[in-house]
Amino acid sequence: MTVYTQDFVPPLKLSRPVRRYTLEQFLEKEAKSAHKHEFIDGQIFKMPYAKGPHNIISANMVTEMNINLRKLEKNYVIFPSDQMVYFPSLDQGVYADALAVCEKPLYWDDNQLLLINPIIVVEVLSKSTSKYDRSGKFDKYKTLESIREYVLIRQDECYAEVWYRESPGRWQETIITDMKGELPLQSVGITIALEWIYKNVELKLK
């Protein structure tokens, strides 16, 4: 047993200082990395691996957006999960599972790495990222004036929700849980059948 005298003060445990990077340093490291990372408050965070159902749903959304948006008069560019979105006002960058841009992509950098004008963002939810996607990450996307819709899709059950920006600071929520239902994308005037979003994905039986 250790006995402290009255004037003895146990030493404090010093935590290791957090290493912070500039955006340029992050991009340099990311270019050499075999894994994807997000850039938040000067720190670099490795993204968790995605399961098969997650990847299938992401691919299905990219396919369905391409099929439906090509029918419209305006041109839309669809991106898969390897495109980073940058938030200039926050100096932060994240990856989404699928993105749509109206007419022409705009980038923060000359190397076309940091997209800044997505109109639709899709995130496939997992247990490890669900809370972050619903709150913190959504708040980041809200800082972009271009964003009109934020789509969240569960990978283990038939569930999708769409947040549509009616006006600055005002968002309308739509939830779809019927496999025969359709996911509305009001910002572009199309709908996507959930049966196509979940094609080749085995869901839990209720």
C-alpha contacts under 8 A as a table, 3 or more apart, distances in Angstrom:
res1	aa1	res2	aa2	distance
4	Y	8	F	5.94
4	Y	9	V	7.95
5	T	8	F	5.35
19	R	43	Q	6.83
20	R	41	D	7.78
20	R	42	G	4.68
20	R	43	Q	5.12
20	R	44	I	7.93
21	Y	24	E	7.99
21	Y	25	Q	5.85
21	Y	26	F	6.20
21	Y	42	G	4.91
21	Y	43	Q	6.19
21	Y	44	I	7.76
22	T	25	Q	5.16
22	T	26	F	6.25
22	T	42	G	6.14
23	L	26	F	5.07
23	L	27	L	6.22
23	L	39	F	7.80
23	L	42	G	7.41
23	L	91	D	7.48
24	E	27	L	5.22
24	E	28	E	6.24
25	Q	28	E	5.13
25	Q	29	K	6.28
26	F	29	K	5.16
26	F	30	E	5.98
26	F	39	F	7.16
26	F	44	I	7.21
27	L	30	E	4.95
27	L	31	A	6.06
28	E	31	A	5.35
28	E	32	K	6.84
29	K	32	K	5.37
29	K	33	S	6.24
30	E	33	S	5.01
30	E	35	H	7.87
30	E	36	K	7.03
30	E	37	H	6.99
33	S	36	K	7.18
35	H	46	K	7.13
35	H	47	M	7.57
36	K	46	K	6.20
36	K	47	M	5.85
37	H	44	I	6.22
37	H	45	F	5.20
37	H	46	K	4.33
37	H	47	M	5.31
37	H	94	V	7.74
38	E	44	I	5.83
38	E	45	F	5.22
38	E	46	K	6.54
38	E	47	M	6.84
38	E	92	Q	7.86
38	E	93	G	5.81
38	E	94	V	4.88
38	E	95	Y	6.95
39	F	42	G	6.37
39	F	43	Q	5.80
39	F	44	I	4.96
39	F	45	F	6.55
39	F	92	Q	5.30
39	F	93	G	4.96
39	F	94	V	6.51
40	I	43	Q	5.28
40	I	44	I	6.48
40	I	45	F	7.50
40	I	91	D	7.72
40	I	92	Q	5.04
40	I	93	G	6.67
41	D	90	L	7.88
41	D	91	D	7.27
41	D	92	Q	6.51
42	G	92	Q	7.71
50	A	54	H	6.02
50	A	55	N	6.59
51	K	54	H	5.35
51	K	55	N	6.47
52	G	55	N	5.21
52	G	56	I	6.19
53	P	56	I	5.07
53	P	57	I	6.16
53	P	155	Q	6.02
53	P	156	D	7.78
53	P	201	V	5.73
53	P	202	E	7.77
54	H	57	I	5.37
54	H	58	S	6.27
54	H	124	V	6.24
54	H	125	L	7.82
54	H	126	S	7.86
54	H	155	Q	5.75
55	N	58	S	5.08
55	N	59	A	6.14
56	I	59	A	5.13
56	I	60	N	6.05
56	I	198	Y	7.90
56	I	200	N	7.43
56	I	201	V	7.10
57	I	60	N	4.97
57	I	61	M	6.16
57	I	124	V	7.33
57	I	155	Q	7.27
57	I	197	I	5.85
57	I	198	Y	6.05
57	I	199	K	7.74
57	I	201	V	7.59
58	S	61	M	5.23
58	S	62	V	6.39
58	S	80	P	7.45
58	S	81	S	7.62
58	S	97	D	5.69
58	S	98	A	6.30
58	S	124	V	6.90
59	A	62	V	5.15
59	A	63	T	6.21
59	A	80	P	7.33
60	N	63	T	5.04
60	N	64	E	6.05
60	N	196	W	6.89
60	N	197	I	5.37
60	N	198	Y	7.45
60	N	199	K	7.38
61	M	64	E	5.13
61	M	65	M	5.95
61	M	98	A	6.97
61	M	197	I	5.95
62	V	65	M	5.32
62	V	66	N	6.16
62	V	78	I	6.57
62	V	79	F	7.11
62	V	80	P	6.38
62	V	98	A	6.15
62	V	99	L	7.84
63	T	66	N	5.19
63	T	67	I	6.23
64	E	67	I	5.06
64	E	68	N	6.08
64	E	192	I	6.87
64	E	196	W	7.54
64	E	197	I	7.61
65	M	68	N	5.28
65	M	69	L	5.65
65	M	78	I	7.22
65	M	100	A	7.95
65	M	192	I	7.84
66	N	69	L	5.41
66	N	70	R	5.96
66	N	78	I	6.54
67	I	70	R	5.77
67	I	71	K	7.33
68	N	71	K	5.80
68	N	72	L	7.67
68	N	190	I	6.91
68	N	192	I	7.92
69	L	72	L	5.54
69	L	75	N	7.73
69	L	76	Y	6.45
69	L	188	V	7.83
69	L	190	I	7.60
70	R	73	E	7.92
70	R	75	N	7.03
70	R	76	Y	7.12
72	L	75	N	7.21
74	K	102	C	7.32
74	K	103	E	6.55
75	N	102	C	6.25
75	N	103	E	4.77
75	N	104	K	7.92
76	Y	100	A	6.51
76	Y	101	V	5.54
76	Y	102	C	4.68
76	Y	103	E	5.31
76	Y	104	K	7.56
77	V	100	A	5.62
77	V	101	V	5.07
77	V	102	C	6.50
77	V	103	E	6.90
77	V	104	K	7.15
77	V	105	P	7.38
78	I	98	A	7.35
78	I	99	L	5.67
78	I	100	A	4.55
78	I	101	V	6.47
79	F	82	D	7.67
79	F	83	Q	6.47
79	F	98	A	5.72
79	F	99	L	4.99
79	F	100	A	6.30
80	P	83	Q	6.53
80	P	96	A	7.87
80	P	97	D	6.15
80	P	98	A	4.74
80	P	99	L	6.57
81	S	84	M	7.99
81	S	95	Y	6.38
81	S	96	A	5.54
81	S	97	D	4.30
81	S	98	A	5.48
81	S	99	L	7.89
82	D	95	Y	6.75
82	D	96	A	7.85
82	D	97	D	7.94
83	Q	95	Y	6.11
83	Q	96	A	7.28
83	Q	113	L	7.29
83	Q	114	L	7.63
83	Q	115	L	7.32
84	M	93	G	6.34
84	M	94	V	5.47
84	M	95	Y	4.61
84	M	96	A	7.20
84	M	113	L	6.64
84	M	114	L	5.53
84	M	115	L	6.19
85	V	93	G	5.51
85	V	94	V	5.41
85	V	95	Y	5.99
85	V	96	A	7.48
85	V	114	L	5.52
85	V	115	L	4.72
85	V	116	I	5.90
85	V	118	P	7.96
86	Y	91	D	7.21
86	Y	92	Q	5.85
86	Y	93	G	4.30
86	Y	94	V	6.63
86	Y	108	W	7.38
86	Y	114	L	5.28
86	Y	115	L	5.80
86	Y	116	I	5.53
87	F	90	L	5.45
87	F	91	D	5.71
87	F	92	Q	5.40
87	F	93	G	6.17
87	F	116	I	6.73
87	F	140	K	7.04
87	F	141	Y	7.57
87	F	143	T	7.03
87	F	144	L	6.88
88	P	91	D	5.01
88	P	92	Q	7.07
88	P	108	W	7.86
88	P	116	I	7.91
89	S	143	T	7.34
90	L	140	K	7.89
93	G	114	L	7.59
96	A	99	L	6.84
96	A	121	V	6.69
96	A	122	V	6.38
96	A	123	E	5.89
97	D	121	V	7.71
97	D	122	V	5.65
97	D	123	E	5.15
97	D	124	V	6.51
98	A	121	V	6.09
98	A	122	V	4.99
98	A	123	E	6.95
99	L	118	P	6.28
99	L	119	I	7.56
99	L	120	I	5.62
99	L	121	V	4.78
99	L	122	V	6.21
100	A	118	P	5.62
100	A	119	I	5.77
100	A	120	I	5.04
100	A	121	V	6.75
101	V	104	K	6.66
101	V	105	P	6.08
101	V	117	N	6.50
101	V	118	P	4.65
101	V	119	I	5.31
101	V	120	I	7.02
102	C	105	P	7.44
102	C	118	P	7.43
102	C	119	I	6.56
105	P	115	L	6.90
105	P	116	I	7.83
105	P	117	N	6.52
105	P	118	P	7.73
106	L	115	L	5.92
106	L	116	I	5.85
106	L	117	N	5.84
107	Y	110	D	7.24
107	Y	112	Q	5.42
107	Y	113	L	6.87
107	Y	114	L	5.27
107	Y	115	L	4.55
107	Y	116	I	5.60
107	Y	117	N	7.73
108	W	112	Q	7.34
108	W	113	L	7.80
108	W	114	L	5.47
108	W	115	L	6.45
108	W	116	I	6.39
109	D	112	Q	5.71
109	D	113	L	6.56
109	D	114	L	6.18
110	D	113	L	7.89
112	Q	115	L	7.13
115	L	118	P	7.29
116	I	144	L	7.30
117	N	144	L	7.14
117	N	145	E	7.77
117	N	146	S	5.24
117	N	147	I	7.19
118	P	121	V	6.82
118	P	146	S	6.01
118	P	147	I	5.87
119	I	146	S	5.28
119	I	147	I	4.33
119	I	148	R	5.26
119	I	149	E	6.59
119	I	187	S	7.96
120	I	147	I	6.12
120	I	148	R	6.08
120	I	149	E	4.87
120	I	150	Y	6.03
120	I	151	V	7.63
121	V	147	I	7.64
121	V	149	E	6.41
121	V	150	Y	5.01
121	V	151	V	6.11
122	V	150	Y	6.07
122	V	151	V	4.62
122	V	152	L	6.07
122	V	153	I	7.75
123	E	133	D	7.12
123	E	150	Y	7.87
123	E	151	V	6.13
123	E	152	L	5.06
123	E	153	I	6.45
124	V	152	L	5.82
124	V	153	I	4.79
124	V	154	R	5.90
124	V	155	Q	6.55
125	L	129	T	6.35
125	L	130	S	5.05
125	L	133	D	7.28
125	L	152	L	6.54
125	L	153	I	5.79
125	L	154	R	4.94
125	L	155	Q	6.34
126	S	129	T	5.36
126	S	130	S	5.40
126	S	154	R	6.99
126	S	155	Q	6.89
127	K	130	S	5.61
128	S	131	K	7.70
129	T	132	Y	5.32
129	T	133	D	5.97
130	S	133	D	5.19
130	S	134	R	6.18
131	K	134	R	5.27
131	K	135	S	6.27
131	K	136	G	7.88
132	Y	135	S	5.41
132	Y	136	G	5.18
132	Y	137	K	5.77
133	D	136	G	6.40
133	D	137	K	4.93
133	D	138	F	6.06
134	R	137	K	6.63
134	R	138	F	5.80
134	R	152	L	7.95
135	S	138	F	5.25
135	S	139	D	6.11
136	G	139	D	5.20
136	G	140	K	6.52
137	K	140	K	5.11
137	K	141	Y	6.50
138	F	141	Y	5.16
138	F	142	K	6.30
138	F	150	Y	7.68
139	D	142	K	5.12
139	D	143	T	6.97
140	K	143	T	5.61
140	K	144	L	7.76
141	Y	144	L	5.70
141	Y	147	I	6.93
142	K	145	E	7.28
142	K	147	I	6.83
144	L	147	I	5.80
147	I	150	Y	7.69
147	I	165	R	7.66
148	R	164	Y	5.86
148	R	165	R	5.00
148	R	166	E	7.87
148	R	187	S	6.08
149	E	162	V	6.74
149	E	163	W	5.47
149	E	164	Y	4.59
149	E	165	R	6.14
149	E	185	L	7.23
149	E	186	Q	7.99
149	E	187	S	6.83
150	Y	162	V	5.78
150	Y	163	W	5.03
150	Y	164	Y	6.69
151	V	160	A	7.23
151	V	161	E	5.88
151	V	162	V	4.57
151	V	163	W	6.36
152	L	160	A	5.67
152	L	161	E	5.30
152	L	162	V	6.45
153	I	159	Y	6.03
153	I	160	A	4.42
153	I	161	E	6.59
154	R	157	E	6.00
154	R	158	C	6.82
154	R	159	Y	5.55
154	R	160	A	6.39
155	Q	158	C	7.65
155	Q	203	L	7.59
156	D	202	E	7.69
156	D	203	L	5.19
156	D	204	K	6.03
157	E	203	L	5.12
157	E	204	K	5.70
157	E	205	L	7.91
158	C	176	I	7.98
158	C	177	T	5.37
158	C	178	D	6.73
158	C	179	M	6.37
158	C	194	L	7.89
158	C	198	Y	7.82
158	C	203	L	7.11
159	Y	175	I	7.30
159	Y	176	I	5.83
159	Y	177	T	4.58
159	Y	178	D	7.65
160	A	175	I	5.78
160	A	176	I	5.27
160	A	177	T	6.56
160	A	183	L	7.39
161	E	173	E	6.86
161	E	174	T	5.46
161	E	175	I	4.29
161	E	176	I	6.22
161	E	183	L	7.98
162	V	172	Q	7.94
162	V	173	E	5.68
162	V	174	T	5.16
162	V	175	I	6.52
162	V	183	L	7.60
162	V	184	P	7.51
162	V	185	L	7.74
163	W	171	W	6.00
163	W	172	Q	5.50
163	W	173	E	4.67
163	W	174	T	6.61
164	Y	171	W	5.38
164	Y	172	Q	5.04
164	Y	173	E	6.48
164	Y	185	L	7.89
164	Y	186	Q	7.10
164	Y	187	S	7.41
165	R	168	P	7.04
165	R	169	G	7.61
165	R	170	R	5.98
165	R	171	W	4.50
165	R	172	Q	6.41
166	E	170	R	5.69
166	E	171	W	5.71
166	E	172	Q	6.69
167	S	170	R	5.20
167	S	171	W	7.23
176	I	181	G	6.62
176	I	182	E	7.25
176	I	183	L	6.80
177	T	181	G	7.33
178	D	181	G	5.01
178	D	194	L	7.68
179	M	193	A	7.85
179	M	194	L	5.41
179	M	195	E	5.55
180	K	193	A	7.03
180	K	194	L	6.56
180	K	195	E	6.51
181	G	193	A	6.10
181	G	194	L	6.00
181	G	195	E	7.96
182	E	191	T	5.86
182	E	192	I	5.29
182	E	193	A	4.24
182	E	194	L	5.54
183	L	191	T	5.31
183	L	192	I	5.02
183	L	193	A	6.12
183	L	194	L	6.52
184	P	189	G	7.68
184	P	190	I	6.23
184	P	191	T	4.39
184	P	192	I	6.59
185	L	188	V	5.95
185	L	189	G	5.90
185	L	190	I	5.40
185	L	191	T	5.76
185	L	192	I	7.94
186	Q	189	G	4.76
186	Q	190	I	6.62
192	I	196	W	7.42
192	I	197	I	7.52
193	A	196	W	5.58
193	A	197	I	6.70
194	L	197	I	4.85
194	L	198	Y	6.12
195	E	198	Y	5.29
195	E	199	K	5.87
196	W	199	K	4.92
198	Y	201	V	5.34
